[in-house]
Amino acid sequence: MTRKVKYVQPAPSGGTFAPDAFAHQIGRTLPLTLEGSSAERDCVLVAAQVSGDGQSVEFTLEVDDDAFPSSAYQANGFGFAE
């Protein structure tokens, strides 16, 4: 089983993201490491929604249920998607 998690990434200082900056990566399997964990797990990028002003992007990732404990996601600023 899998779960979907969301994470907001700010743009680099002084920069912005283009509206389609991550479109080519949707559906790709990417590595995910959470701070405080030495483990790297695969995840699938389900969506990447760049904010209207380009100052941030909200990533929706699909990960295996047992990839990391729920507390590790929350400690790293991740939320759980429906």
Helices and strands as residue ranges (DSSP letters): E 2-10, G 23-25, E 29-33, E 40-50, E 56-64, H 70-75, E 79-80
